[in-house]
Structures are given as structure tokens and as C-alpha cells.
Amino acid sequence: MANLPAVAFALEARQVTKRFPGVVANDKVDFQLARGEVHTLLGENGAGKSTLASVLCGLYRPEEGKVLRNGSEIRLNSPRDGLANGVAMVHQHFRLVDRFSVAENVVLGHKSLPFVMATRDIEEQVGRITQEYGLPLDPRAIVGELSAGERQRVEIVKALYQGAEILLLDEPTALLAPPEVEKLFLTVRAMTHVGKSVVFVSHKLGEVVDISDRITVMRGGRVTGSVARGQADVKRLAELMVGREINIVPRRAKSPTGEVLLSVSQVHLERDGAEILTDINFEVRAGEIVGIAGVAGNGQRDLAEVVAGLRAPRHGNVTVCGVPTAQSGTVGARRAGLAYVPEDRLGTGLAPSLSMVDNLVLTRERGFLVDRKTAHNEAEYFIKQLEIKTPGPMTPTRKLSGGNAQKVLLARELFAVSGSRVLVVCSPTRGLDVGAVEGVHALLDEA
């Protein structure tokens, strides 16, 4: 992008401070976004990036400071006020209705629609937006059947449909495969080319260097530095982000010498009459890590759900530690020795309204008394060992940053579930910063 214009910024935060009980999430933060710019907020988990974005869209009200739009102060009491000022946020955890179609989700809650509007007209309008910005979606598709990457596109289309001129994208590439990331970047550039502005909230160093016009780094609720495109050095950004030097040492692959703990044989799975898994066969031995890769929506999540007992295959066998579990459900799989970390941490993996303590004991066998003191001590231990940023063990998990919520889920499934010998982990480093990724890889390597 060319040098920033001398006119007022499209969106600006001045000396913004936002507090939660026991935590100063934003501490006198200044941030400026120019028209037609991609400005990245980079930082580790709990750095305050998502909080600042939530202030800018009206989801949170700051205790101090102000937000300006085109040089004039605006009052934001809700996300609806943000939309009225052309500002919309695409959250890390999607806010969609699974039973509705893409088009129905896009128009849901949009007050300016006519009282009666033909479904065909809505689908045509949504279709035009998807084509204009390179967001491949079928307006008639049911959202509950879409991959995480496709659901993200629905959220972006919804914001554009509502007239957003400024989009705040919270960890938008967390679940995307490289080809989908490239498509997203094309979409972002298509938006900026017509004058829209994008705040790109992320922790992924390589990606932000590619997509950003400017990068502002946050740590501990404060801005630690800001650099323009072309001046961004990955090593320096990492140090600003984490506060220390990061050294990720490649690990040599281990030779599988243990017994077979997981066996998947001739698995077939259907959905609505269409086969989505065909003759899947593989084994996992003790001490071995087997990776399953692919573009989102190509069966990886379905396979994980079959192995974890969430879905029964039409044909085939799943054996955990010598016990057949294909038709035993999640309880049978867990009793056989399997622990599961799902892709959607808050929607499936955790109970957002419950505390870390309660979430740690959720998957334990019913009928046993829960020692609250022991559970509380476990939570405090994991907070320290995994560096989970939280006011305390009794804080509801919905109030944690995405990466810290993921750490709670990993703590439960990797350590708090007794007797587990097989770990099925979907996107384990989703939403984690570079330092935390290093730590999770070490944990999985040692598990």
C-alpha cells in the first residue's frame, strides 16, 4: 500500500483501557486504521488483541479512552452501533444457526430488510457478494454441514451484506489449510481494493508479514511496537510478541516400536446418502504420532468423530487398545482408553459457562464423587504449567482468550483424563501463539 493518507483515519482508538475482574486487558492502547489498509494486531494469547477488536466494534465498552470514525468520536454501546458506523467483527467462534441455510444466516437479524422478501432474491444477493469477493459458497447449503473454513466465509459474507466498510477478523486463518488461506488473502485484498479496511487479528508470524500493510504488536494488554510493510522481520516480531527469543528445535521422527493401540479398518461413512469416508485404514502404535492433513471439509473432522465415537460408521471397525468401539459411542471409546480434543473448542469441547475446574472434571465417569479441592488444585497446577492466562480457576471459560481456552481443553484430555492411551487431537494449536505452539508440540511429543 502507498504511504498513509493525510486525512483522518477510518478507525482509531485513543488511550483505550478495558478491565475485567483481576485483569487489565487493554492498558492505554493507541491504534489507527487507514482507509483501504490491512492492519494486523499481532500478539500472544491473552495479549489483548481480541479485546481491543471487541471495543472497536462495540461489543465491549472501555473504562477509559475513546474510539473515532473518520476523525470524529463515536459512541459504541453494542455491536449494532458498530454496524451503524460501518464496523463489523468476524469472531473466532462463529455465531451461526446450524439448521439454517447460508442465505438465511446472512440475513438473520438484518433490520433493514423488507418485511416480505423472496428466498430467491435473498439467495441471488448473497450469491453476488460471494462472487464479487471470491468467497465460494452455495447460498442454499445448510450451515451445519459446512466445514469451519466455509462457516468463516458465511460470517464474512454476512458482514459485507450488512454494509460493513471495516472488518475486524479475529484469528481468521486458525482452521484453514494453506490453499484456503491464500483464498482468504485474495478476498481481503479484494475488499481493500474497493476502499474497505481490515483489522487482521492473528498470532501467525509468516501470514501477517504476507498480508499486512502495518503490524501492531501487543503483549500484556499494551502495544510493544508497530512496523510498516517491508520493515517487518519475523524474528523481531516474535520477540516483541512473546518477550523472549523463540527457538523451535525440529524433532526427529520416532520409530514405532510399541503395540498397536488404535486400529481403523475399512471404515465407510455416509451423510445424506453421500459417502464422505471411503475404505479408511490405518494404525497407530504406542509412542507414535500420526498426522492427518487436508483442506478443510475433506473428511478429517468426520474421521476424527468416528474414531472418538461421536458417529457410527456405515461399515468398518475401530479398535482402541484391543476393544472394538465403532458402535460403542463416546463412553465406550473413553472407557477403552481414548481421549478426544475436538476442532470446535467452545462449541463441542468445553462448557463455556462453566469454570476451568468444572470443565476439567466433565469427562470423568459419572457416579463418582468429585473432590472439589483436588479439582481446584489440579486447575491451579495446569494454570502454572501451561501458562494459562486467567483471573483464576473459577473463571468461566467463555471469558478466556481462544488460545487459553484451548489450553484448558488440552489439559483435561492430555492429563486430567485417567487411563487414556490414545489421543485424538484436532487442530491442537489452533489459536495459540508461537511460544505456546512450541509448548504444545513438546507436550504431545512427551504424551
JOWONOR-V978578 format. One record per residue. N is the residue number from 1. RES is the residue in three letters. PHI is phi in whole degrees, 0 to 359 (NA if undefined). BURIAL is b if it has 9 or more other ideal C-beta (glycine too) atoms within 8 Angstrom, else e. Layout:
# JOWONOR-V978578
n=N res=RES phi=PHI burial=BURIAL
n=N res=RES phi=PHI burial=BURIAL
This chain:
# JOWONOR-V978578
n=1 res=MET phi=NA burial=e
n=2 res=ALA phi=289 burial=e
n=3 res=ASN phi=304 burial=e
n=4 res=LEU phi=298 burial=e
n=5 res=PRO phi=292 burial=e
n=6 res=ALA phi=280 burial=e
n=7 res=VAL phi=284 burial=e
n=8 res=ALA phi=298 burial=e
n=9 res=PHE phi=292 burial=b
n=10 res=ALA phi=297 burial=b
n=11 res=LEU phi=211 burial=b
n=12 res=GLU phi=212 burial=b
n=13 res=ALA phi=247 burial=b
n=14 res=ARG phi=238 burial=b
n=15 res=GLN phi=52 burial=b
n=16 res=VAL phi=283 burial=b
n=17 res=THR phi=235 burial=b
n=18 res=LYS phi=229 burial=b
n=19 res=ARG phi=243 burial=e
n=20 res=PHE phi=237 burial=e
n=21 res=PRO phi=307 burial=e
n=22 res=GLY phi=83 burial=e
n=23 res=VAL phi=221 burial=b
n=24 res=VAL phi=262 burial=e
n=25 res=ALA phi=285 burial=b
n=26 res=ASN phi=230 burial=b
n=27 res=ASP phi=237 burial=b
n=28 res=LYS phi=52 burial=b
n=29 res=VAL phi=271 burial=b
n=30 res=ASP phi=251 burial=b
n=31 res=PHE phi=206 burial=b
n=32 res=GLN phi=231 burial=b
n=33 res=LEU phi=233 burial=b
n=34 res=ALA phi=271 burial=b
n=35 res=ARG phi=294 burial=e
n=36 res=GLY phi=76 burial=b
n=37 res=GLU phi=251 burial=b
n=38 res=VAL phi=255 burial=b
n=39 res=HIS phi=244 burial=b
n=40 res=THR phi=269 burial=b
n=41 res=LEU phi=261 burial=b
n=42 res=LEU phi=249 burial=b
n=43 res=GLY phi=177 burial=b
n=44 res=GLU phi=285 burial=b
n=45 res=ASN phi=299 burial=b
n=46 res=GLY phi=80 burial=b
n=47 res=ALA phi=287 burial=b
n=48 res=GLY phi=109 burial=b
n=49 res=LYS phi=297 burial=b
n=50 res=SER phi=294 burial=b
n=51 res=THR phi=297 burial=b
n=52 res=LEU phi=298 burial=b
n=53 res=ALA phi=299 burial=b
n=54 res=SER phi=293 burial=b
n=55 res=VAL phi=293 burial=b
n=56 res=LEU phi=294 burial=b
n=57 res=CYS phi=261 burial=b
n=58 res=GLY phi=97 burial=b
n=59 res=LEU phi=289 burial=b
n=60 res=TYR phi=244 burial=e
n=61 res=ARG phi=254 burial=e
n=62 res=PRO phi=284 burial=b
n=63 res=GLU phi=285 burial=e
n=64 res=GLU phi=221 burial=e
n=65 res=GLY phi=89 burial=b
n=66 res=LYS phi=211 burial=b
n=67 res=VAL phi=244 burial=b
n=68 res=LEU phi=240 burial=b
n=69 res=ARG phi=237 burial=b
n=70 res=ASN phi=54 burial=e
n=71 res=GLY phi=89 burial=e
n=72 res=SER phi=248 burial=e
n=73 res=GLU phi=293 burial=e
n=74 res=ILE phi=237 burial=b
n=75 res=ARG phi=260 burial=e
n=76 res=LEU phi=243 burial=b
n=77 res=ASN phi=257 burial=e
n=78 res=SER phi=195 burial=e
n=79 res=PRO phi=301 burial=b
n=80 res=ARG phi=294 burial=e
n=81 res=ASP phi=295 burial=b
n=82 res=GLY phi=299 burial=b
n=83 res=LEU phi=298 burial=b
n=84 res=ALA phi=298 burial=e
n=85 res=ASN phi=259 burial=b
n=86 res=GLY phi=79 burial=b
n=87 res=VAL phi=244 burial=b
n=88 res=ALA phi=223 burial=b
n=89 res=MET phi=242 burial=b
n=90 res=VAL phi=260 burial=b
n=91 res=HIS phi=282 burial=e
n=92 res=GLN phi=297 burial=e
n=93 res=HIS phi=256 burial=e
n=94 res=PHE phi=293 burial=b
n=95 res=ARG phi=241 burial=e
n=96 res=LEU phi=234 burial=b
n=97 res=VAL phi=258 burial=e
n=98 res=ASP phi=301 burial=e
n=99 res=ARG phi=281 burial=e
n=100 res=PHE phi=271 burial=b
n=101 res=SER phi=283 burial=b
n=102 res=VAL phi=303 burial=b
n=103 res=ALA phi=298 burial=b
n=104 res=GLU phi=296 burial=b
n=105 res=ASN phi=294 burial=b
n=106 res=VAL phi=297 burial=b
n=107 res=VAL phi=268 burial=b
n=108 res=LEU phi=301 burial=b
n=109 res=GLY phi=81 burial=e
n=110 res=HIS phi=276 burial=b
n=111 res=LYS phi=290 burial=e
n=112 res=SER phi=277 burial=e
n=113 res=LEU phi=289 burial=e
n=114 res=PRO phi=300 burial=e
n=115 res=PHE phi=300 burial=e
n=116 res=VAL phi=237 burial=e
n=117 res=MET phi=217 burial=b
n=118 res=ALA phi=296 burial=e
n=119 res=THR phi=302 burial=e
n=120 res=ARG phi=298 burial=e
n=121 res=ASP phi=295 burial=e
n=122 res=ILE phi=298 burial=b
n=123 res=GLU phi=298 burial=b
n=124 res=GLU phi=293 burial=e
n=125 res=GLN phi=297 burial=b
n=126 res=VAL phi=296 burial=b
n=127 res=GLY phi=299 burial=b
n=128 res=ARG phi=295 burial=e
n=129 res=ILE phi=294 burial=b
n=130 res=THR phi=299 burial=b
n=131 res=GLN phi=286 burial=e
n=132 res=GLU phi=297 burial=e
n=133 res=TYR phi=253 burial=b
n=134 res=GLY phi=67 burial=b
n=135 res=LEU phi=240 burial=b
n=136 res=PRO phi=298 burial=e
n=137 res=LEU phi=210 burial=b
n=138 res=ASP phi=267 burial=e
n=139 res=PRO phi=303 burial=b
n=140 res=ARG phi=267 burial=e
n=141 res=ALA phi=294 burial=b
n=142 res=ILE phi=279 burial=b
n=143 res=VAL phi=299 burial=b
n=144 res=GLY phi=297 burial=e
n=145 res=GLU phi=259 burial=e
n=146 res=LEU phi=268 burial=b
n=147 res=SER phi=286 burial=e
n=148 res=ALA phi=300 burial=b
n=149 res=GLY phi=297 burial=b
n=150 res=GLU phi=290 burial=b
n=151 res=ARG phi=296 burial=b
n=152 res=GLN phi=299 burial=b
n=153 res=ARG phi=299 burial=b
n=154 res=VAL phi=300 burial=b
n=155 res=GLU phi=297 burial=b
n=156 res=ILE phi=293 burial=b
n=157 res=VAL phi=299 burial=b
n=158 res=LYS phi=300 burial=b
n=159 res=ALA phi=296 burial=b
n=160 res=LEU phi=294 burial=b
n=161 res=TYR phi=298 burial=b
n=162 res=GLN phi=278 burial=b
n=163 res=GLY phi=90 burial=e
n=164 res=ALA phi=294 burial=b
n=165 res=GLU phi=259 burial=b
n=166 res=ILE phi=234 burial=b
n=167 res=LEU phi=248 burial=b
n=168 res=LEU phi=256 burial=b
n=169 res=LEU phi=258 burial=b
n=170 res=ASP phi=267 burial=b
n=171 res=GLU phi=48 burial=b
n=172 res=PRO phi=290 burial=b
n=173 res=THR phi=256 burial=b
n=174 res=ALA phi=303 burial=b
n=175 res=LEU phi=246 burial=b
n=176 res=LEU phi=263 burial=b
n=177 res=ALA phi=284 burial=b
n=178 res=PRO phi=311 burial=e
n=179 res=PRO phi=298 burial=e
n=180 res=GLU phi=288 burial=b
n=181 res=VAL phi=298 burial=b
n=182 res=GLU phi=300 burial=e
n=183 res=LYS phi=296 burial=b
n=184 res=LEU phi=298 burial=b
n=185 res=PHE phi=297 burial=b
n=186 res=LEU phi=298 burial=b
n=187 res=THR phi=296 burial=b
n=188 res=VAL phi=300 burial=b
n=189 res=ARG phi=292 burial=b
n=190 res=ALA phi=298 burial=b
n=191 res=MET phi=290 burial=b
n=192 res=THR phi=290 burial=b
n=193 res=HIS phi=294 burial=e
n=194 res=VAL phi=258 burial=e
n=195 res=GLY phi=97 burial=e
n=196 res=LYS phi=283 burial=b
n=197 res=SER phi=242 burial=b
n=198 res=VAL phi=228 burial=b
n=199 res=VAL phi=260 burial=b
n=200 res=PHE phi=252 burial=b
n=201 res=VAL phi=271 burial=b
n=202 res=SER phi=203 burial=b
n=203 res=HIS phi=235 burial=b
n=204 res=LYS phi=268 burial=e
n=205 res=LEU phi=298 burial=b
n=206 res=GLY phi=299 burial=e
n=207 res=GLU phi=291 burial=b
n=208 res=VAL phi=292 burial=b
n=209 res=VAL phi=296 burial=b
n=210 res=ASP phi=286 burial=e
n=211 res=ILE phi=262 burial=b
n=212 res=SER phi=273 burial=b
n=213 res=ASP phi=272 burial=b
n=214 res=ARG phi=219 burial=b
n=215 res=ILE phi=230 burial=b
n=216 res=THR phi=249 burial=b
n=217 res=VAL phi=259 burial=b
n=218 res=MET phi=240 burial=b
n=219 res=ARG phi=208 burial=b
n=220 res=GLY phi=61 burial=e
n=221 res=GLY phi=84 burial=b
n=222 res=ARG phi=238 burial=b
n=223 res=VAL phi=279 burial=b
n=224 res=THR phi=257 burial=e
n=225 res=GLY phi=171 burial=e
n=226 res=SER phi=214 burial=e
n=227 res=VAL phi=227 burial=e
n=228 res=ALA phi=270 burial=e
n=229 res=ARG phi=301 burial=b
n=230 res=GLY phi=93 burial=e
n=231 res=GLN phi=251 burial=e
n=232 res=ALA phi=277 burial=b
n=233 res=ASP phi=252 burial=e
n=234 res=VAL phi=303 burial=b
n=235 res=LYS phi=297 burial=e
n=236 res=ARG phi=294 burial=e
n=237 res=LEU phi=299 burial=b
n=238 res=ALA phi=298 burial=b
n=239 res=GLU phi=292 burial=b
n=240 res=LEU phi=296 burial=b
n=241 res=MET phi=284 burial=b
n=242 res=VAL phi=257 burial=b
n=243 res=GLY phi=87 burial=e
n=244 res=ARG phi=203 burial=e
n=245 res=GLU phi=283 burial=e
n=246 res=ILE phi=256 burial=b
n=247 res=ASN phi=234 burial=e
n=248 res=ILE phi=261 burial=e
n=249 res=VAL phi=269 burial=e
n=250 res=PRO phi=300 burial=e
n=251 res=ARG phi=256 burial=e
n=252 res=ARG phi=284 burial=e
n=253 res=ALA phi=296 burial=e
n=254 res=LYS phi=274 burial=e
n=255 res=SER phi=280 burial=e
n=256 res=PRO phi=290 burial=e
n=257 res=THR phi=247 burial=e
n=258 res=GLY phi=276 burial=e
n=259 res=GLU phi=286 burial=e
n=260 res=VAL phi=287 burial=e
n=261 res=LEU phi=257 burial=b
n=262 res=LEU phi=226 burial=b
n=263 res=SER phi=229 burial=b
n=264 res=VAL phi=243 burial=b
n=265 res=SER phi=228 burial=b
n=266 res=GLN phi=52 burial=b
n=267 res=VAL phi=280 burial=b
n=268 res=HIS phi=235 burial=b
n=269 res=LEU phi=223 burial=b
n=270 res=GLU phi=242 burial=b
n=271 res=ARG phi=219 burial=e
n=272 res=ASP phi=54 burial=e
n=273 res=GLY phi=82 burial=e
n=274 res=ALA phi=255 burial=e
n=275 res=GLU phi=279 burial=e
n=276 res=ILE phi=250 burial=e
n=277 res=LEU phi=231 burial=b
n=278 res=THR phi=232 burial=e
n=279 res=ASP phi=50 burial=e
n=280 res=ILE phi=274 burial=b
n=281 res=ASN phi=222 burial=e
n=282 res=PHE phi=192 burial=e
n=283 res=GLU phi=229 burial=e
n=284 res=VAL phi=231 burial=b
n=285 res=ARG phi=259 burial=b
n=286 res=ALA phi=302 burial=b
n=287 res=GLY phi=83 burial=e
n=288 res=GLU phi=249 burial=b
n=289 res=ILE phi=247 burial=e
n=290 res=VAL phi=250 burial=e
n=291 res=GLY phi=264 burial=e
n=292 res=ILE phi=238 burial=e
n=293 res=ALA phi=241 burial=e
n=294 res=GLY phi=160 burial=e
n=295 res=VAL phi=294 burial=e
n=296 res=ALA phi=307 burial=b
n=297 res=GLY phi=93 burial=e
n=298 res=ASN phi=253 burial=e
n=299 res=GLY phi=106 burial=b
n=300 res=GLN phi=298 burial=b
n=301 res=ARG phi=295 burial=b
n=302 res=ASP phi=299 burial=b
n=303 res=LEU phi=296 burial=b
n=304 res=ALA phi=299 burial=b
n=305 res=GLU phi=291 burial=b
n=306 res=VAL phi=294 burial=b
n=307 res=VAL phi=298 burial=b
n=308 res=ALA phi=281 burial=b
n=309 res=GLY phi=90 burial=b
n=310 res=LEU phi=286 burial=e
n=311 res=ARG phi=224 burial=e
n=312 res=ALA phi=266 burial=e
n=313 res=PRO phi=289 burial=b
n=314 res=ARG phi=293 burial=e
n=315 res=HIS phi=207 burial=e
n=316 res=GLY phi=115 burial=b
n=317 res=ASN phi=231 burial=b
n=318 res=VAL phi=233 burial=b
n=319 res=THR phi=235 burial=b
n=320 res=VAL phi=246 burial=b
n=321 res=CYS phi=52 burial=b
n=322 res=GLY phi=85 burial=e
n=323 res=VAL phi=253 burial=b
n=324 res=PRO phi=295 burial=e
n=325 res=THR phi=230 burial=b
n=326 res=ALA phi=302 burial=b
n=327 res=GLN phi=246 burial=e
n=328 res=SER phi=260 burial=b
n=329 res=GLY phi=73 burial=b
n=330 res=THR phi=292 burial=b
n=331 res=VAL phi=296 burial=e
n=332 res=GLY phi=297 burial=b
n=333 res=ALA phi=295 burial=b
n=334 res=ARG phi=294 burial=b
n=335 res=ARG phi=296 burial=e
n=336 res=ALA phi=284 burial=b
n=337 res=GLY phi=120 burial=b
n=338 res=LEU phi=249 burial=b
n=339 res=ALA phi=243 burial=b
n=340 res=TYR phi=226 burial=b
n=341 res=VAL phi=248 burial=b
n=342 res=PRO phi=285 burial=b
n=343 res=GLU phi=293 burial=b
n=344 res=ASP phi=265 burial=b
n=345 res=ARG phi=295 burial=b
n=346 res=LEU phi=272 burial=b
n=347 res=GLY phi=285 burial=e
n=348 res=THR phi=236 burial=e
n=349 res=GLY phi=277 burial=b
n=350 res=LEU phi=237 burial=b
n=351 res=ALA phi=262 burial=e
n=352 res=PRO phi=302 burial=e
n=353 res=SER phi=278 burial=e
n=354 res=LEU phi=267 burial=b
n=355 res=SER phi=284 burial=b
n=356 res=MET phi=300 burial=b
n=357 res=VAL phi=302 burial=b
n=358 res=ASP phi=294 burial=b
n=359 res=ASN phi=294 burial=b
n=360 res=LEU phi=294 burial=b
n=361 res=VAL phi=258 burial=b
n=362 res=LEU phi=301 burial=b
n=363 res=THR phi=268 burial=e
n=364 res=ARG phi=283 burial=e
n=365 res=GLU phi=303 burial=e
n=366 res=ARG phi=289 burial=e
n=367 res=GLY phi=98 burial=e
n=368 res=PHE phi=259 burial=e
n=369 res=LEU phi=290 burial=e
n=370 res=VAL phi=262 burial=e
n=371 res=ASP phi=278 burial=e
n=372 res=ARG phi=297 burial=e
n=373 res=LYS phi=295 burial=e
n=374 res=THR phi=296 burial=e
n=375 res=ALA phi=298 burial=b
n=376 res=HIS phi=296 burial=b
n=377 res=ASN phi=296 burial=e
n=378 res=GLU phi=300 burial=b
n=379 res=ALA phi=299 burial=b
n=380 res=GLU phi=296 burial=b
n=381 res=TYR phi=297 burial=e
n=382 res=PHE phi=292 burial=b
n=383 res=ILE phi=302 burial=b
n=384 res=LYS phi=286 burial=e
n=385 res=GLN phi=292 burial=e
n=386 res=LEU phi=262 burial=b
n=387 res=GLU phi=55 burial=b
n=388 res=ILE phi=280 burial=b
n=389 res=LYS phi=273 burial=b
n=390 res=THR phi=205 burial=b
n=391 res=PRO phi=299 burial=e
n=392 res=GLY phi=173 burial=e
n=393 res=PRO phi=297 burial=b
n=394 res=MET phi=266 burial=e
n=395 res=THR phi=290 burial=b
n=396 res=PRO phi=302 burial=e
n=397 res=THR phi=294 burial=b
n=398 res=ARG phi=294 burial=e
n=399 res=LYS phi=271 burial=e
n=400 res=LEU phi=273 burial=b
n=401 res=SER phi=295 burial=b
n=402 res=GLY phi=304 burial=b
n=403 res=GLY phi=293 burial=b
n=404 res=ASN phi=289 burial=b
n=405 res=ALA phi=297 burial=b
n=406 res=GLN phi=296 burial=b
n=407 res=LYS phi=295 burial=b
n=408 res=VAL phi=298 burial=b
n=409 res=LEU phi=297 burial=b
n=410 res=LEU phi=296 burial=b
n=411 res=ALA phi=300 burial=b
n=412 res=ARG phi=294 burial=b
n=413 res=GLU phi=281 burial=b
n=414 res=LEU phi=276 burial=b
n=415 res=PHE phi=233 burial=e
n=416 res=ALA phi=280 burial=b
n=417 res=VAL phi=272 burial=b
n=418 res=SER phi=283 burial=e
n=419 res=GLY phi=84 burial=e
n=420 res=SER phi=281 burial=b
n=421 res=ARG phi=240 burial=e
n=422 res=VAL phi=239 burial=b
n=423 res=LEU phi=247 burial=b
n=424 res=VAL phi=255 burial=b
n=425 res=VAL phi=237 burial=b
n=426 res=CYS phi=261 burial=b
n=427 res=SER phi=47 burial=e
n=428 res=PRO phi=296 burial=b
n=429 res=THR phi=255 burial=b
n=430 res=ARG phi=301 burial=b
n=431 res=GLY phi=79 burial=b
n=432 res=LEU phi=261 burial=b
n=433 res=ASP phi=282 burial=b
n=434 res=VAL phi=299 burial=b
n=435 res=GLY phi=291 burial=b
n=436 res=ALA phi=291 burial=b
n=437 res=VAL phi=301 burial=b
n=438 res=GLU phi=303 burial=b
n=439 res=GLY phi=292 burial=b
n=440 res=VAL phi=294 burial=b
n=441 res=HIS phi=301 burial=b
n=442 res=ALA phi=294 burial=e
n=443 res=LEU phi=297 burial=b
n=444 res=LEU phi=294 burial=b
n=445 res=ASP phi=294 burial=e
n=446 res=GLU phi=268 burial=e
n=447 res=ALA phi=296 burial=e
